[in-house]
Amino acid sequence: MVYKGIKKSSTFVRMKQKASRIIYFLLITFFSFLSISSQAKEKRPISDSIRFSLLTCAPGEEIYSLFGHTAIRYENFTRGIDVVFNYGMFSFNTPNFILRFALGKTDYQLGVNSYEQFVFEYKYLERDVWQQTLNLLPEEKEHLVRSLEENYLPENRTYRYNFFYDNCATRPRDQIEKAVNGKLQYADDMLNNNTGKSFRDIIHQYTKGHDWAKFGMDLCLGSKADKPINRRLMMFAPFYVKDFFQSAKIVDRQERYLVLKTTKIVEVNNAKEEKHTSCITPMQASLSLFFFITLITLIGIYKKRTLWGVDLILFASAGLAGSILSFLALFSQHPAVSPNYLLFIFHPFHLLFLPWIIKRVKNRQKCLYMMLNLLVLTLFILFWAVIPQRFNLAILPLALCLWIRSMNNLFITFKKHK
């Protein structure tokens, strides 16, 4: 009996020891797995949890937002980051902002704000926003992260803004192109100038319905704005970046599309299309002035009056406009503002010779300046169609106003000496 009990006890002890070894082995295996898993997570590239997207925003109502906007969205799911890199930050409170803008010396900044704030702003402004999720490899994402972080350093975030060549649409494009392995290949030939489009064409496309903005830009832009441009230069406008990105491919060892998917993250429900056209258009205003000048000139001829006050206001206004255009053509760094053939109509000489003009007109004397102006305006109007610059049609009635007043001086002095 005792022997049997001892035998059973020793058997139980051996089973218990064996079970302990099994449990110990399982625990060692479990914790080893956890350690290996932890190390694997540490070695895993942080870019596995990163997503980049190109954001394209619909045009706004302000003149600086008529062309839309482009930004880069950066999401890091591991670190809980969701921000937007925006190269379009500027301040009207900058000292001498208007003068610096006219000179083409406006400085913009790269700004970073939260995605929620960005979306809230565009919902408030009632502007749609499209998101194109980019199909980037881990190393490409890491490259783009480093590039954007370097750009955001205080010493790097400010840049000299250039409307056509270096703006809030071209900067995101350039950063993405630099980040990809291999080459970013677009569907079309990006460097062929036979596109049939110019900078002015694209400006007209985005100022449709904003007649005064279109008129003002047409005044300032010279003949260079009418030369055909290639598709890459078209990408100064955000929606051209969006469209060309949509079909672009990254060509490395294998081809892959740059854009994984496109979604609309802000959608404004406009019940009806808004009409932006103002109560009076530039053409209506210039035609009204033309009819008024024609009528008052005929009345002056009938009553044998010089109406020199009309010439004072008209030529002073033309001289002031010409001074602005001359300043832009001579001193501004803005591209495509020179040469500007409108300087044959509006130029500073109207102001410079104004006292002499008025003196001759008041005394009913022939004015050589009026004769020369009449000749120049006649040639300009006759060769309007062949001058290598596209003019806003509202310019023609304004040129005719100056032509009529110059002709009036010759007519009055001719009758006087007859």
Secondary structure, DSSP 4 states (H G I P E B T S, - for coil): -HHHHHHHHHHHHHHHHHHHHHHHHHHHHHHHHHHHHHHHHHHS-GGGGEEEEEEEE---SSGGGTT-EEEEEEEETTTTEEEEEEEEE--TTSTTHHHHHHHT--EEEEEEEEHHHHHHHHHHTT--EEEEEE---HHHHHHHHHHHHHHTSTTTSEEE-BTTTBSTTHHHHHHHHHHSSSEEE-SS-TT--TTS-BHHHHHHHHSTT-HHHHHHHHHH--GGGGSB--HHHHTTSHHHHHHHHHT-EEESSSEEESEEEEEEEE----SSPPP---SS-HHHHHHHHHHHHHHHHHHHHHHT---HHHHHHHHHHHHHHHHHHHHHHHH---TT-SS-GGGGTS-THHHHTHHHHHHHHHTT---HHHHHHHHHHHHHHHTGGGSSS---TTHHHHHHHHHHHHHHHHHHHHHHH-
